[in-house]
Amino acid sequence: MSPGKIRALTLALGGLLFPAASSAIVNIEGLRAKGSDDGFSSRVNISVSGSTGNAEKVDAGLGSRLQWRYGPRKELAILDYRYGESQGRRNANKTFLHGRHTQAVTDRYGWEGFAQVEQNEFARLKFRGLVGGGLRISLAQDQPDRDDSAGLGLFRSVEILEDSGLSDDRRELLWRANFYLALSHDLNTHARLTSTTYYQPDIADAGDFRLLEQAALEIGITEHIGVKLAVDISHDSDPPLQVDGTDIFYSTGLELIY
């Protein structure tokens, strides 16, 4: 395989396995390991690419997902870092760290608590931190080809924008509600269709909300290699100045499965 093809494969895997820091809302449901067996599972990805000559460019990324399951309890930790330069100027610099505890109470109901920190230089986000929790509900217990769930909860968020001299430079401290619907349907033994929707309104101002829809089709080629087609649509009703309110991200590539 040529170096160019290896680089393209690495980037495809990096973008598909660890898209965590691409938007204000992060689809944690899409990063949970499937199955019900106790034990530890992990996924680690390092990607580096670059070019010289007519186009001077470098991109690097580090991502990991660690999950522990023991009886009714589950622990999840996610780390993602991206850095990029083009023509000697930085064009990507973002970090994301998330920890979550899930506790099943019955076969259908459970609760979860989570904490998160992140920064994204090119979304003018100097720091965002949040702590929260809520109720998790299983919606498809008697359907082996489906894995559907819903959640509702609350989190406290602090957000600090980069000091840019614009009129909206601010430090924001507020409560947001957290609602999600995660649907997963096995089309056959080799293909799965998923959809996850998040809605996070400000408790004091329902007009200030964040919305994410992520849909994906996963097709298994072998036991450990698959193809994934995905589209993410994220919307912030009150974005910082000079930052677009809606982002659309789509990708097609290979995925490692273990």
C-alpha positions as CSV (number, residue, x, y, z in Angstrom):
1,M,0.0,0.0,0.0
2,S,1.4,3.4,-0.9
3,P,2.2,6.1,1.7
4,G,-0.7,8.2,0.3
5,K,-3.2,5.4,0.7
6,I,-1.9,4.6,4.2
7,R,-2.3,8.3,5.2
8,A,-5.9,8.4,3.8
9,L,-6.8,5.2,5.7
10,T,-5.4,6.6,8.9
11,L,-7.4,9.8,8.6
12,A,-10.5,8.0,7.7
13,L,-10.1,5.8,10.8
14,G,-9.3,8.7,13.0
15,G,-12.3,10.7,11.8
16,L,-14.7,7.8,12.2
17,L,-13.5,6.4,15.5
18,F,-13.0,9.6,17.3
19,P,-15.3,12.5,16.1
20,A,-15.9,13.5,19.6
21,A,-14.8,17.2,19.6
22,S,-16.4,18.3,16.4
23,S,-19.4,20.2,17.9
24,A,-20.8,21.7,21.0
25,I,-22.8,18.6,21.8
26,V,-20.9,15.3,21.8
27,N,-22.7,12.0,20.9
28,I,-21.6,9.8,23.8
29,E,-24.1,7.2,22.8
30,G,-22.2,6.6,19.6
31,L,-19.0,5.9,21.6
32,R,-20.4,3.3,24.0
33,A,-19.2,-0.3,23.4
34,K,-22.0,-2.6,22.5
35,G,-22.8,-5.8,24.3
36,S,-23.6,-6.8,27.9
37,D,-20.5,-8.8,29.0
38,D,-18.6,-7.7,32.1
39,G,-15.0,-6.5,31.7
40,F,-12.8,-3.8,30.1
41,S,-12.8,-2.6,26.5
42,S,-10.7,0.1,24.9
43,R,-10.0,1.8,21.6
44,V,-7.0,4.0,20.9
45,N,-6.2,6.0,17.8
46,I,-3.2,8.1,16.7
47,S,-3.3,9.8,13.4
48,V,-0.6,12.0,11.7
49,S,-0.6,13.3,8.2
50,G,1.1,16.1,6.3
51,S,2.3,17.5,3.0
52,T,5.1,19.8,1.8
53,G,5.8,21.6,-1.5
54,N,2.8,23.4,-3.0
55,A,0.7,22.8,0.2
56,E,2.4,22.9,3.6
57,K,0.0,21.1,5.9
58,V,0.2,18.9,9.1
59,D,-2.6,17.3,11.0
60,A,-2.3,15.1,14.2
61,G,-4.8,13.5,16.5
62,L,-5.0,11.4,19.6
63,G,-8.1,9.7,20.8
64,S,-9.0,7.0,23.3
65,R,-12.2,5.4,24.7
66,L,-12.0,3.3,27.8
67,Q,-15.0,1.4,29.2
68,W,-15.5,-0.8,32.2
69,R,-18.7,-2.9,32.8
70,Y,-19.3,-4.8,36.0
71,G,-22.8,-6.0,36.8
72,P,-25.3,-3.1,36.7
73,R,-22.5,-0.5,36.6
74,K,-20.6,1.0,33.7
75,E,-17.8,3.5,33.6
76,L,-16.8,5.4,30.4
77,A,-13.9,7.7,29.8
78,I,-13.2,9.5,26.5
79,L,-10.3,11.6,25.5
80,D,-9.8,13.4,22.1
81,Y,-7.2,15.9,21.0
82,R,-6.8,17.5,17.5
83,Y,-4.1,19.8,16.1
84,G,-3.5,21.1,12.6
85,E,-1.5,23.7,10.7
86,S,-1.8,24.9,7.1
87,Q,0.8,27.1,5.3
88,G,2.5,27.6,8.7
89,R,-0.7,28.8,10.4
90,R,-2.6,26.8,13.1
91,N,-6.1,25.8,11.9
92,A,-7.1,23.3,14.4
93,N,-6.6,23.0,18.2
94,K,-9.2,21.3,20.3
95,T,-9.4,19.1,23.4
96,F,-12.2,17.0,24.8
97,L,-12.4,14.9,28.0
98,H,-15.5,13.1,29.3
99,G,-16.2,10.8,32.2
100,R,-19.5,9.0,32.8
101,H,-21.0,6.6,35.4
102,T,-24.1,4.6,34.6
103,Q,-26.0,2.6,37.2
104,A,-28.8,0.2,36.2
105,V,-31.7,0.2,38.8
106,T,-34.0,-2.1,37.0
107,D,-33.9,-3.9,33.6
108,R,-35.5,-0.7,32.1
109,Y,-34.4,2.2,34.2
110,G,-31.1,3.5,35.4
111,W,-29.3,6.8,36.3
112,E,-26.1,8.3,35.1
113,G,-23.7,11.0,36.2
114,F,-21.1,12.8,34.0
115,A,-18.4,15.4,33.9
116,Q,-16.8,17.0,30.9
117,V,-14.2,19.6,30.0
118,E,-13.2,20.9,26.5
119,Q,-11.7,23.7,24.5
120,N,-11.7,24.7,20.8
121,E,-9.6,27.6,19.7
122,F,-11.3,28.0,16.3
123,A,-14.8,28.1,17.8
124,R,-13.6,30.8,20.2
125,L,-14.1,28.4,23.1
126,K,-11.4,28.9,25.7
127,F,-13.0,26.6,28.2
128,R,-16.2,24.7,28.8
129,G,-16.8,22.5,31.8
130,L,-20.0,20.8,32.9
131,V,-21.3,18.4,35.6
132,G,-24.7,16.7,35.5
133,G,-26.8,13.6,35.6
134,G,-30.2,12.2,34.8
135,L,-32.4,9.2,34.1
136,R,-31.8,6.6,31.4
137,I,-34.6,4.5,30.0
138,S,-34.3,1.4,27.8
139,L,-37.0,1.4,25.1
140,A,-36.5,-2.0,23.3
141,Q,-36.0,-4.7,25.9
142,D,-37.8,-7.5,24.1
143,Q,-36.4,-6.8,20.6
144,P,-32.9,-8.4,20.1
145,D,-32.3,-6.6,16.8
146,R,-32.8,-3.2,18.5
147,D,-31.0,-1.2,21.2
148,D,-33.0,2.0,21.8
149,S,-32.9,4.3,24.8
150,A,-33.9,7.7,25.9
151,G,-32.6,10.1,28.6
152,L,-33.5,13.2,30.4
153,G,-31.5,15.2,32.9
154,L,-29.8,18.4,33.9
155,F,-26.3,19.8,34.0
156,R,-24.5,22.9,35.2
157,S,-22.2,24.5,32.6
158,V,-19.5,27.2,32.7
159,E,-18.3,28.5,29.3
160,I,-15.5,31.1,28.7
161,L,-14.9,32.6,25.3
162,E,-11.5,33.7,23.9
163,D,-10.7,37.3,24.5
164,S,-11.1,38.6,20.9
165,G,-12.2,42.2,21.5
166,L,-15.7,41.4,20.2
167,S,-18.8,42.6,22.0
168,D,-19.9,39.1,23.1
169,D,-16.7,38.3,25.1
170,R,-18.3,36.6,28.1
171,R,-18.2,34.1,30.9
172,E,-21.4,32.1,30.9
173,L,-22.7,30.1,33.9
174,L,-26.1,28.4,33.5
175,W,-28.2,25.3,33.9
176,R,-29.2,23.3,30.8
177,A,-31.7,20.5,30.4
178,N,-30.4,17.4,28.6
179,F,-32.7,15.2,26.5
180,Y,-31.7,12.5,24.1
181,L,-33.1,9.7,22.0
182,A,-30.7,7.0,20.8
183,L,-32.0,4.4,18.3
184,S,-30.1,1.4,16.9
185,H,-31.5,-1.2,14.5
186,D,-29.8,-4.3,13.1
187,L,-30.8,-4.5,9.5
188,N,-29.2,-7.9,9.2
189,T,-26.2,-9.7,10.7
190,H,-23.8,-7.4,9.0
191,A,-25.5,-4.0,8.9
192,R,-26.7,-1.6,11.6
193,L,-28.5,1.7,11.3
194,T,-28.3,4.2,14.2
195,S,-29.7,7.6,15.0
196,T,-29.0,9.8,18.0
197,T,-30.7,13.2,18.8
198,Y,-29.7,15.6,21.6
199,Y,-31.7,18.7,22.7
200,Q,-30.1,20.9,25.4
201,P,-32.1,24.1,26.2
202,D,-31.1,26.8,28.7
203,I,-33.4,26.3,31.8
204,A,-33.9,30.1,32.1
205,D,-34.2,30.8,28.4
206,A,-35.7,28.1,26.1
207,G,-34.7,30.2,23.1
208,D,-31.1,29.4,23.8
209,F,-30.7,25.7,22.9
210,R,-28.3,23.3,21.3
211,L,-29.4,20.5,19.0
212,L,-27.5,17.5,17.5
213,E,-28.7,14.8,15.1
214,Q,-26.2,12.0,14.2
215,A,-27.1,9.2,11.9
216,A,-24.9,6.3,10.7
217,L,-24.9,3.1,8.7
218,E,-22.4,0.5,9.8
219,I,-21.6,-2.4,7.5
220,G,-19.3,-5.3,8.7
221,I,-16.8,-6.6,6.2
222,T,-15.0,-9.0,8.6
223,E,-15.2,-9.6,12.3
224,H,-12.9,-6.6,13.0
225,I,-13.2,-4.3,10.0
226,G,-16.3,-2.4,8.8
227,V,-17.4,0.5,6.7
228,K,-19.2,3.4,8.3
229,L,-21.2,6.2,6.6
230,A,-22.2,9.0,8.9
231,V,-23.8,12.5,8.9
232,D,-23.8,14.9,11.9
233,I,-25.9,18.1,12.0
234,S,-25.4,20.4,15.0
235,H,-27.0,23.7,15.7
236,D,-26.4,26.4,18.3
237,S,-29.2,28.9,18.5
238,D,-26.9,31.5,20.1
239,P,-23.4,31.0,18.7
240,P,-20.5,33.4,19.5
241,L,-19.9,36.2,17.0
242,Q,-18.0,35.1,13.9
243,V,-18.9,31.4,14.5
244,D,-21.5,29.7,12.4
245,G,-24.6,28.4,14.3
246,T,-25.0,25.2,12.2
247,D,-22.4,22.6,11.3
248,I,-22.8,19.6,9.0
249,F,-20.2,16.9,9.0
250,Y,-20.3,13.8,6.8
251,S,-17.8,11.0,6.5
252,T,-17.3,7.6,4.8
253,G,-14.5,5.3,5.7
254,L,-13.2,2.1,7.5
255,E,-13.7,1.4,11.2
256,L,-11.8,-1.0,13.5
257,I,-14.1,-3.2,15.6
258,Y,-13.0,-5.1,18.7
